[in-house]
Amino acid sequence: MSKDRSRDRQFMRRSMIISTAAIAFFSILMALMISRLDPIGVFLDFIGPVVTGVIAILLLVLAFIGLVVLFGNLREYYGETAGWFELIIFLIIVIVIAFIGFSWLHALLTGLLCIGVIYYLHQAQD
């Protein structure tokens, strides 16, 4: 294996580790927001429902970006090409989590922002 290819694989491994840690962090924060345990619930009530909704949407979109980056790198690491199927599945999963955990409005806005991310990634490839 050439030095460039091994350096690329090392970069992909590092990126996968960082993406996994980011997904775990955002998922824990989302679970805490959904559960509304005593100290978190008091804080969320203090900052208001609009700010809480914005934070929830941003966490969902960041988790979506982390999933896309993780599985894109994973597929490239094994020499395959990441396709649209993964993007659509992750989009559906994030929208369902937003709908079940928060509301239909959160799901709608999260879906629109995730579609915007997909559009941006598609345009960045060209």
N, C-alpha and C positions, 0 to 999 in steps of 0.2 A: 504494500500500500504506500502510496506516495506521501510526502510530508504534507502537501496541501490538503489531501483528502483526510489524513489523520487529524490535522488541525481543524478542519471543518467538522469532523465527527466529535472532537473534543468540545468545540463551541456549541454544537447541537446538544450534547449531554448537559453542559452547563445551563443552557437555555431551558432544557426540559426540567432540570432541578428547580430553577428559579420559577418557572411557570407552575410547577406543582405546588411549591410553597405559597405562591400568590393565590392560587385557586383555593388552597386550604384556608388561608387567612381570610379571604373574602367570603368563603362558605361559612366559616365560624361566625363572622360578623353578621351575616344574613340570618343564621340560625338564632343568634342572640336577639336580633331585631324581631324575628317572628315570634320567639318564645316570650318576649317582654318580661323577663325575670325582674325581680324587684328593683335592683339599682339601675338596670338598663331601662326598664319601663318608666321609672321616674325621670330619668334623663331625657328619654324620647318625648315624654309629655311636656317637659320643660322647654325643649327647643321648638316644639310646635309640629303639627301634622304635615305642613308643607315641606319643611326642611327634612323631616323624617322620610317623607316620600321621595324627595330628591336624592337623599343618601341611599335609600333602598334601590332606586333605579340605577344609580351610579355603581353600586356594588354588584348588581346583576349584570350590567354591561361589562364591567371589569372582569367578572368571572367568565363571561362568554369569550372575551378576548383571550384570557388565559387558557381556556379550553381549546380555542382555535390554534393558538400558538403551540401549545403542548402537542396536540395530535398532528398538526402539520409537521412539526419537527420529528415526531415519532415516525410518521410515514416516510419522511425523507431519509431518516436515519437507516431505515430498513430498505431503502432503495425503491420505494413505491412513490406514487404521486398522490398527494392529497386531493380529494375531489369535492364536489358540491354536496355529496351525500352527508359527509360529516358536518358541514356547515348548517345544513337544513335540520339535521337531527339535534345539534346543539342549540339551534335557534328555538326549536320546538320545546326542548327541555327547559331552557331558561324562561320561555314564556309561560309554561305550565307552572314552574316554581313561582314566578311572579304572581300568577293568578291565584294559586292556592295559598301562598303565604301572605299576599297583600290584597290586591283588588284587580278588577278588570282594567282599570285605568293604568295601574302600574304595568300590567301585562302589555297593554297597547303601546305605552310610551317606551317600555323596554324593547319590545319587538321592533318599533320604528328605529330606535337608536342602534340596535344590533344589525338591522338591514343597512343602515348607514355605514356601519363598520365594514360589513361585507362589501358594499359598493366601493368604499375607500380601498380595501385590500385588492379588489379586482382592478381598480384603476391604477393602483401602485405597481401592479405586475407589468403593465404595458410600458 
